[in-house]
Amino acid sequence: MANQQDQKPQEAHVQQASKAEPGSSGNGARVAKEAVDRPAAPAERAPDAVAENAREATTALTTSYGVFAEGIQELQQGYWQIFQQSLDLATSAPAELMRCRNLMEVAEIQRGLLHRYLDRVADASRTLMDVSGRVIDTATRPLREHIGNTAHRA
C-alpha cells in the first residue's frame, strides 16, 4: 500500500516533466526518469564500495597482525639469547675469580666481567631496538597503505 503511494508522486513528477516540454512527446518522461535514476546509481554502488573497503581493511589488519606476531617471536628469541649470555657470563665468573692469587687480580677480573656484561647489554639493547623498529614498520605498512588508498579514493 505504501509502495503504491510512493509511486503516485513519482508518476505525477514524470507526467509534469513530460508536460513541461511542449512538442516533445516522450522526452519529458525520459528526462524525468534520468533525473530520478542519476542519484540512485551511486547509492546502489555504495554497499559494494563499503564491502570492498571492509574486505581490504580486514586483509591489511590480518597481514599486520601476522607480521606483528612473528616480530614478537623474534623479540622473545632475542630476550632468550640475552638471558643465555648473561647466564653464561655468570657461570664463568666464579671460576675466573677462583684462579686469582691476590686482590689486584680479583679487581681486574671483576672490571673485565663488568665491561663484558655492559657491552653485551648495550649490544642486546641495540639489537632489540632494531628488531622492534623493524617489526613496527613492517607491521604497520599494510595499514598505512590501506589508509592511503582509502584517502585517495575519497
N, C-alpha and C positions, 0 to 999 in steps of 0.2 A: 504494500500500500504506500509506504513511504517512498519506495523506489519510483512509483508512478507519479507521485507528487514532485519528486526531484526532476523527472523527465519533462514535465509540463513547462517549468520555467525555461529549460534548455530549448525546448521546441519553440516556445514563444520568442526566445532570443534569435533562433535561426530564422523564424518567419519574419521577424523585424529586420534582420540583416538583409534578407532577400528583398524585402520591400524597399529598403533604403537605397538600393542601387537600381534606379529605373533603367529599363532597357536591357538588363542582363538577367535572364530568367533563372539560371542555375548558379550563377556566380555568387550571389549573396549567401546561399546556403553553404557553398564550398568555403567561402571566406570565413564564415562563422564557425564552421566545423574545424578549420585550420586554427582559428583563434582559440578554440577550446582545446584542441589536441596539442598545441605548442607547449603550454605549461605542463601538460600531463606527461610528456615524453621524459623530461629529466626526473620527474617524480617516480616514473616506472623504473628508471635505471638506478635510482638511489639505493634500494635494498641490495642490488648486486654489488655496487661500489662499497657499501658498508661491509658486506660479507667478504669481499676480496681484501679490504683493509684489515679486517679482523683475522683473516687467514694469514696475511703477511706478518701481522704483529705477533701472532702465535708462533709462526716459524722463527721469527727473529728472537723471541723470548726463549724458545726451546734451544736454539743454537747457542745463545748466550749462556744459558744455564749449563749446557754440556761443557762448554769451554771453561766456565767457572768451576765446575766440579773437577775437571781434570787439573786445573790450576791449584785447587785446594789439595788434591792428592800430591802434586809436585811440592807444594809448601810443606805438607806433612812429611814427605820424604826428606826434605831439607832439614826440618827440625830433628828428625831421627838421626841424620848424619851428624848434626851438631852435638846432639846428646852422646852419640857413639864416640866422637872425637874427644869430648870432654871426659868421658869415662876412660878412654884410653890414656889420656894425659893424667888423670887422677890415679890410675892403677900403676903407671910407670914412675910416678913421682916418689913414692916411698922407697922403691928400690934404688933410685938415684941418690936419695938422701942418706940411705944406709951405707953407701960407699964412701961418704965424706969422712975425712980424718980430723978436720978442725972446723971451727965456726966460720972461717972465711970461705971454705968450700961450700958449706951449707948456705951461706948468704948468696954466693954466686949461683948455685943451683936453683935456689928459690927465685932469684931475679930472672934467670933463664926460663923457668917454668911460668912465671908471671908474664913475661914477654910473649912466649908461645901461646899462652892462653888468651891474652888480649889480641894478638894477631889473628887467632882463629875466630874469636868473637867478632872482630871487625870484618873479616872475610865473610863469615856466615851472615852477618847483618847485611852486608852489601849484596850478597847473593840472594837473600830472601827479599830484599827491597827490589832487586831487579826482576825476580820472578813475580812478585806482587804487581809491579808496574806493568809487566808484560801481560799478566792474566787480566788485569783491569782493562787494559787497552784492547786486548783480543776479545774479551767477553762483552764489552760494550759496543764494539764495532757494528755487529748486526743491528743493534737497537738504534745507534746513531744513523746508520744508513736508512733504516725504515722511517725514522723521524724526518730525515732529509727528503726522502722520496715522497712522504705524505705532505710535507710543506710545499714541495714543488707542484704537487697536483692541485693544491688549494688555490 
